[in-house]
């Protein structure tokens, strides 16, 4: 049996919310000596969430940077802000699709 669209959207919200925490932690630690930027793979985590019904943990990895490390810190604020913007678009899209799906279900239920 396939996974329904509401479940996929819920997983999408969960993954993007978790990734947001990881990315904002990077931004908060931009001046912390020795801090290594972290990230998760949205695509990989969505596949894992769907196949395990959301019961798998997230695989956090050290994020690459284009800046030379200063005092051991690998956070590139421009890259992190771009990732946050991309992640926010994914989250907003999932919430909009979820709202549309719920409205459609509500319309079906109230029209009968």
SULVEN-V879936 format. One record per helix or strand of 3 or more residues. SS is the DSSP state (alpha for helix, beta for strand). FROM is the first residue (numbers start at 0). TO is the last residue. If there is no record, write none. Layout:
ss=SS from=FROM to=TO
ss=SS from=FROM to=TO
//
This chain:
ss=alpha from=4 to=27
ss=alpha from=41 to=51
ss=alpha from=76 to=109
//
